[in-house]
């Protein structure tokens, strides 16, 4: 008994239907051109995550008793299969040309993107397919009629940007799920072709055929310049070496003291004499020099000049007011008298006079140098610091020769160590007419002191026709340590002195503080005026060294002095905000004492740092 299946119910769709494309064979697909070229399937992402349909009639209003319009016959496959998948028994095979326009597998995200852009952002439904194709799948004839006469060619497919890839790029990876975005390979540029592989004519290299003569000349010029530069440098070094002045002749030792024993240093037979004075030595210095072993002593093979506070001997109130202090062993008359040096004793002058001064008692000078009083009303105080000044005037002096002193300068604010020389006889007059040689002067202030601290040492010559015309500014120099300072170790300070030159240096002749050629008289070097005015008095100034040599006043015998001064009003410590006194003040020494809490902490209690330490003294006479 045969039964016939009832006819499908007619379904009327009110939406406009596209014209049915005829003559399409079974299994063929209609190719639809996208109206908007900017919406390419490869670049259009789904606006919402696609939903995989679980039945053929997904989102379609159809008769449940009739098959879909696109199905010609029934199959035994279950109805809940994904569209466009290949199943056994289905007469409609999968299209061979992917709808996305790129080489990918069925069901890729590119296909979903294409379908989403074509159908307005959602998956196509069976009803949409029915509206486009009518009652059957499009055939090949319909496709040919849509495009003209043939299917789209490879050129048409490659004209779309999404379908082109370079030959060596890897294919895009297959998405793991339908929610993944399609991968794209990064385009690579073509490798540039070498110019050596061109088929055209080879570039000519004319420089290989004939050598440029100027190139050869340039080589000769270069080597010639190098050669002449080396020769010129050698010649300059030779003449500079020959030009450096050296002591010619023999040097006879005059003094060689290593301070092994105090007996050879002080006393009647000692090489050094302690000068005791409170006058300030013409510089307004604040210390008194004593003969006490507290201020000058020999220990550990060194000579120490050690500064101490006067308040350790007398009360501070007595220093400031109402006290008279007489210094012991004052040497004022001895240092000024003719009997002070052997050369003065043998001079043709009378017994009671010398080139230095009278050998008689000078009451005014004595009271100034050997005593002091304190008066708070007048601002006068007793010298607040005690130190020492040692000289070789009785034992050793030279005229031309060499001096070497190995010493370590002290550390402490307003300390003034000095290695210097004065003339035995004031042949040309009082200071500075007869000259002064400063082998080394320094300041004990730290390197941060803006007016040259312990990182500077200076050498100079003092000379001039009057005290206010001292031409030291024309003959001085210094050496600075860029790393460190001179107070951390011993250094050798030297003087080389002949009638032709004077050189002062530290440690090496290369580190010279002063290098002076005595090739013209000092009167011409100083460029002094011929007429000067001293108050209301007009004085005609003449050359005081006219009877001397070109080296005058440094053509006489000089002796050595080792001293440690404190402060002063002569300008060695320039006025400034860091200085507790003014040079022009009548109470400069008092102002210095009242600021003791500021400068005294910088004085170390260790004698090795606080004292001016001398390791050895050597003097040679040119003979």
Secondary structure, DSSP 8 states (H G I E B T S, - for coil): --------------S-------S--TT-------S-TTS-TTT---SS-----SSTTTT----TTS--TT-SS--SS-S---TT---TT-SS---SS-TTSSS--TT-HHHHHHHHHHTTSS---HHHHHHHHTTS---HHHHHHHHSSS---HHHHHTSGGG---TTS------SSTTS--------------GGG-SS-----HHHHS--HHHHHHHHHHHHHHHHHHHHHHHHHHHHHHHS----S-EEEEEEE--S-GGGTSSTT-S-EE--B-S-TTTT-SEEE---TTTEEEETTEEEE--EEGGGTS-HHHHHSSEEEE-TT--HHHHHSGGGSHHHHTSSS-TTB-SS-BSS--HHHHHHHHEEEEBTTTTB---SEEE-EEE-TTT-EESSEEEEEEEE---STTEEEEEEEEESS-TT-STTTT-EEEEEE---S-TT-TT--TTEEEEEEE--SSGGG--GGGSEEEEE-SSS-TTSS-EEEEEEE-SSEEEEEESSTTSEEEEEE--S-HHHHHT--SEEEETTEEEE---TTTTS-TTTTSSS-EEEEEEEEE--SSSSS---TT-SS-TT-TTHHHHHHHTHHHHGGGS-SSHHHHSEEEEEEEEEEE-
